[in-house]
Amino acid sequence: MTAEAPTPDSPPDELQFSRGKTVLYSAVAVLLGLSVIEVICAVIWSTIVPQRLEAQAEEVPIRFGMVNFPDIVEKDPWLFWQLKANTTAPLDQGKMTGFIANGDRMRNPEVPVERGPSDFRVLSLGDSITFGWGVRYQEAYPTLLADRLREARPEREIHVMNASCSGYSTHQGLETLKRRGLKYRPDVVTIWLGWNDSVIWDGMTDAEHARVFAREHLLDFSATYRVLSYTLRRRSHESVDEERQETRAPLPRMPVPDYQARLREMVELARANEISPGRGARVVLIQGCFRDQIRSARKREGRFKSDEHQKAMAEVAGQMDVPMLSVCDALYQAGARTKDFLDQGHLNPTGLRIVADALFSLMVEHDMLPDPADAPGAQAPRPW
């Protein structure tokens, strides 16, 4: 019986194998090519610096004398910049010196994530004022507040965590609370933000800048897609910026509605973050003060004019029944003068001591300090 000759519809095994190899080699070549492109784009992505960090790195060394700022922060797509972990800086270099940050990028000694039975924890969110611009970390008001709390509750283990950073707005404060603060389950959260929210940099808001780096779906995990998406978003971003500059309608970093929305979200998140069943954190809003306002208050028997963001914070405090510390009132009542400011907004050690004392008094007034009887098996506080 003779074998049937191959037909066009039934190619030889050799031809089928050859075509299979061609397809396989082509697929491998395409995958290798895409992998090379992905690696190149990953390198490109690692070099992209958020525009907000570019602006901050250019401005602060000149305007605020923070010559070492680029050395103590690093880029972050959503925070724009953050303190480098485990950082110290020479005492003779600029306004952010000495101990800068622990391993979790906060200006306080390390704190265990898990709470101990005698723990009392305060989380301080803020900008350079809370960080302690121009002073040693022992002179920053969160550190001074910790000293007052230890004096009042020596049987408690007190932790006041300074999760602030120079230049931060409520956009960054909210992200810091989510990413870093809530896991420590603080008893009290203090929020002093607003100065940077009110300033105009390039006419774009922080939220608009953040959207340039936003991750919206699985494709965003591809470096190639991120680079292409970033390029298109930045072009659109720059065109909007140019339009606003031409129409002379630039926006502050956080317009009042955005500022209030983020304050509300921070309050809600803190209150919902359970320390024990049914008990979340208490919140204190801190309304900042400028040197010119103290000068005005001394001429007008304690009265001073609030700016839009200061009024906006007071409105949120009233709506959400949150205690608010007016720094202007505290400074005026303590007899502070313009000499207690290092510049228009930053306080010297005397001014910061007044803030710490006023904040402690407010916490006592609103029954935020723990009852000593609530600390079963309390141990002596660990030294910082």
C-alpha positions in Angstrom: 0.0 0.0 0.0 1.6 3.3 -1.1 1.6 6.4 1.2 -0.5 9.4 0.1 1.5 12.4 -1.2 1.3 15.5 1.0 -1.4 18.0 0.0 -1.4 21.8 0.4 -4.0 21.3 3.2 -1.6 18.9 5.0 1.9 20.4 5.1 4.9 18.2 6.1 5.9 17.9 9.7 9.2 19.7 8.9 7.3 22.7 7.5 5.0 22.9 10.5 8.0 22.7 12.9 9.8 25.5 11.0 6.8 27.7 11.2 6.4 27.0 14.9 10.1 27.9 15.5 9.6 31.2 13.6 6.6 32.1 15.7 8.4 31.1 18.9 11.5 33.1 18.0 9.4 36.1 17.1 7.6 36.0 20.4 10.8 35.7 22.3 12.3 38.6 20.4 9.2 40.7 21.1 9.3 39.8 24.8 13.1 40.6 25.0 12.5 43.9 23.3 9.7 44.8 25.6 11.8 43.8 28.6 14.6 46.1 27.5 12.2 49.0 27.0 10.7 48.3 30.5 14.2 48.3 32.1 15.0 51.6 30.3 11.8 53.2 31.4 12.3 52.0 34.9 15.6 53.8 34.9 14.0 56.9 33.4 11.2 56.7 36.0 13.7 56.6 38.9 15.2 59.9 37.7 11.9 61.8 37.4 11.6 64.3 40.2 8.2 65.7 41.2 7.8 69.4 40.2 6.8 70.2 43.8 10.2 68.9 45.0 12.0 70.8 42.3 10.3 74.0 43.4 10.9 73.3 47.1 14.6 72.4 46.6 15.1 75.6 44.7 13.2 78.0 47.1 14.0 76.9 50.6 17.8 77.1 50.6 17.5 80.8 49.4 14.4 81.9 51.2 14.7 80.0 54.5 18.5 79.3 54.7 18.0 75.6 54.6 21.1 74.9 52.6 21.1 71.2 53.5 17.4 70.6 52.5 18.3 68.5 49.4 20.5 66.3 51.6 17.9 65.4 54.2 14.9 64.7 52.0 14.2 62.3 49.2 11.5 62.3 46.5 8.2 60.5 46.8 5.6 60.5 44.0 2.6 61.3 46.3 4.2 63.2 49.2 6.5 64.9 46.6 9.3 64.7 49.3 9.8 63.1 52.6 12.5 63.0 55.3 15.2 60.5 54.7 15.1 57.7 57.3 17.7 57.6 60.1 19.1 61.1 59.3 21.1 63.6 61.3 22.6 66.8 60.0 25.6 68.9 61.2 24.6 71.7 63.6 26.2 74.4 61.5 24.4 73.6 58.2 21.1 75.6 57.8 17.9 75.5 59.8 17.2 71.8 59.9 20.1 70.4 61.9 20.9 67.8 64.5 18.6 64.8 64.8 16.3 64.9 61.8 14.4 61.6 61.5 14.2 58.0 62.9 13.7 54.9 60.8 10.1 55.8 60.1 11.0 59.4 59.0 9.7 61.0 62.2 11.5 63.5 64.4 11.4 61.4 67.6 13.1 58.3 68.9 11.8 55.0 67.6 8.3 53.9 68.8 7.1 50.3 68.6 4.1 49.9 66.4 2.4 47.7 68.9 1.0 49.6 71.9 2.1 48.7 75.4 -0.4 48.5 78.3 0.7 51.8 79.8 1.2 53.7 76.5 -0.2 57.2 75.8 0.5 58.3 72.3 0.2 61.7 70.6 0.8 62.1 66.8 1.8 65.6 65.7 1.1 66.4 62.0 2.5 69.6 60.6 5.0 71.5 58.6 8.4 73.1 59.4 6.9 74.9 62.5 6.0 71.6 64.1 9.2 69.9 62.9 11.2 72.6 64.7 12.7 74.7 62.0 15.7 76.6 63.3 15.7 74.9 66.7 17.1 71.6 68.1 14.6 68.7 68.2 14.6 69.0 72.0 13.2 72.5 71.6 10.4 71.6 69.1 6.9 71.9 70.7 6.1 68.1 70.3 9.1 67.3 72.4 8.2 69.9 75.0 4.7 68.6 75.1 6.1 65.1 75.8 8.0 66.5 78.8 4.8 68.1 80.2 2.9 64.9 79.8 5.5 62.8 81.6 5.5 65.3 84.5 1.7 64.9 84.7 1.6 61.1 84.2 4.9 59.6 85.3 3.3 56.2 85.5 2.5 56.3 81.8 4.8 55.5 78.9 4.5 58.7 76.8 5.3 58.9 73.1 4.8 62.1 71.1 5.5 61.4 67.5 6.6 64.3 65.3 5.4 63.3 61.8 5.9 66.7 60.3 8.2 67.9 57.5 9.2 71.3 56.1 6.9 72.6 53.4 4.0 70.2 54.0 0.4 71.1 53.2 -2.8 69.3 54.2 -2.4 67.2 51.1 0.9 65.8 52.5 -0.4 65.7 56.0 -3.3 63.5 55.1 -1.0 61.2 53.1 1.3 61.0 56.1 -1.5 60.2 58.5 -2.7 57.3 56.2 0.8 56.0 55.4 2.6 56.4 58.7 0.5 57.7 61.5 -2.6 55.5 62.0 -0.6 52.3 62.4 0.7 53.6 65.8 -2.9 54.0 67.0 -2.4 57.4 68.7 -4.6 58.5 71.5 -4.5 62.1 70.3 -3.7 63.6 66.9 -2.7 67.3 66.6 -2.9 69.0 63.3 -1.1 72.3 62.6 -1.2 72.9 58.8 -2.2 75.9 56.7 0.7 78.1 56.1 1.9 76.2 53.0 -1.6 75.5 51.9 -2.2 79.2 51.4 0.9 80.0 49.3 0.9 80.2 45.5 3.8 78.4 43.8 3.1 77.8 40.2 -0.6 78.4 40.2 -1.4 74.6 40.4 -2.7 72.8 43.4 -1.0 70.0 45.2 -3.8 67.6 44.2 -3.2 68.5 40.5 0.5 67.8 40.9 -0.3 64.5 42.6 -2.5 63.4 39.7 0.6 63.5 37.5 1.9 60.5 39.4 -1.4 58.9 40.2 -1.8 55.1 39.8 -5.3 54.3 38.7 -5.1 50.7 37.4 -2.9 47.6 37.0 -1.1 49.1 33.9 0.4 51.7 36.3 2.7 48.9 37.6 4.5 49.0 34.2 7.4 51.4 34.1 6.8 51.9 30.4 3.1 52.9 30.9 4.1 55.1 33.9 6.6 57.1 31.8 4.2 57.5 28.9 1.3 58.4 31.2 3.5 60.9 33.1 4.7 62.6 29.9 1.1 63.1 28.7 -0.2 64.2 32.1 2.7 66.7 32.6 2.1 68.2 29.2 -1.5 68.7 30.0 -0.6 70.0 33.5 1.8 72.6 32.0 -0.7 73.8 29.5 -3.2 74.5 32.3 -0.5 76.2 34.3 0.3 78.5 31.3 -3.4 79.3 30.9 -3.8 80.3 34.5 -0.7 82.5 34.4 -2.0 84.2 31.3 -5.4 84.8 32.9 -3.8 85.8 36.2 -5.9 83.3 38.1 -3.3 81.1 39.8 -4.5 78.8 42.7 -2.8 78.3 46.1 -1.3 74.9 46.8 -4.5 74.0 48.6 -7.6 76.2 47.9 -9.9 76.7 50.9 -12.4 74.0 49.9 -9.7 71.4 49.4 -8.0 72.5 52.6 -11.2 72.0 54.6 -11.9 68.7 52.9 -8.6 67.3 53.9 -8.9 68.6 57.5 -12.2 66.9 57.7 -10.8 63.6 56.3 -8.0 63.7 58.8 -10.3 64.2 61.7 -12.6 61.4 60.5 -9.8 59.0 60.0 -8.3 59.7 63.4 -11.6 59.3 65.2 -12.3 56.0 63.3 -8.9 54.5 64.1 -9.7 52.4 67.1 -7.4 52.3 70.1 -9.8 50.0 72.0 -13.3 48.9 71.1 -15.4 51.9 70.3 -12.7 54.4 71.1 -10.7 56.3 68.5 -8.3 59.1 68.7 -9.1 62.6 70.0 -8.1 65.5 67.7 -6.8 69.0 68.2 -6.6 71.5 65.4 -3.9 74.2 65.9 -4.5 77.5 64.2 -1.2 79.1 63.3 0.0 82.7 63.8 2.2 85.1 62.0 4.5 87.7 63.4 2.5 90.6 61.9 -0.6 89.3 63.6 1.0 89.5 67.0 2.2 93.0 66.2 -1.3 93.9 65.2 -2.8 92.2 68.3 -0.6 94.2 70.7 -1.9 97.4 69.1 -5.5 96.4 69.0 -5.9 94.9 72.5 -5.6 91.3 71.5 -7.6 91.5 68.3 -6.0 90.3 65.0 -7.2 89.7 61.5 -7.3 86.0 60.4 -6.5 85.0 56.9 -8.8 82.8 54.8 -7.1 79.5 55.8 -7.1 80.4 59.5 -10.9 81.1 59.2 -11.4 77.9 57.3 -9.8 75.9 60.1 -11.9 77.5 62.7 -15.0 76.7 60.7 -14.0 73.0 60.5 -13.3 72.9 64.2 -16.8 74.3 64.9 -18.6 72.1 62.5 -16.9 68.9 63.7 -16.8 69.8 67.4 -13.0 69.6 67.5 -11.0 71.6 70.1 -8.9 74.3 68.4 -5.8 76.0 69.8 -5.3 79.6 68.6 -1.6 80.1 68.6 -2.1 83.9 68.3 -4.3 83.9 71.4 -1.8 81.7 73.3 1.1 83.9 72.4 -0.7 87.2 73.1 -1.9 86.0 76.5 1.6 84.8 77.4 3.0 88.2 76.6 4.9 87.0 73.5 6.3 89.7 71.2 7.6 89.8 67.6 11.1 88.9 68.9 9.7 85.4 69.7 9.5 84.7 66.0 12.5 83.7 63.9 10.8 85.0 60.8 7.2 85.7 59.7 5.9 82.3 60.9 8.6 80.2 62.7 8.8 80.5 66.4 11.9 80.6 68.6 12.3 78.3 71.6 10.4 80.7 73.8 7.5 80.8 71.4 7.5 77.1 71.0 7.5 76.6 74.8 4.3 78.8 75.0 2.7 76.6 72.3 3.6 73.4 74.2 2.2 74.7 77.5 -1.0 76.0 75.8 -1.5 72.7 74.0 -1.0 70.8 77.3 -3.6 73.0 79.0 -6.1 72.5 76.2 -5.7 68.7 76.5 -6.3 68.9 80.3 -9.3 71.2 79.8 -10.8 68.7 77.3 -10.1 65.7 79.4 -7.6 64.2 76.9 -5.0 63.0 79.5 -5.3 59.4 80.6 -6.6 58.6 84.0 -3.7 57.0 86.0 -6.1 54.3 87.2 -6.4 53.2 83.6 -2.9 51.9 83.5 -2.9 48.4 85.0 0.6 47.1 85.5 2.1 50.5 84.4 5.8 50.6 84.1 8.3 53.4 84.6 8.5 55.4 81.3 11.4 54.5 79.0 13.8 57.5 78.5 13.9 59.0 75.1 
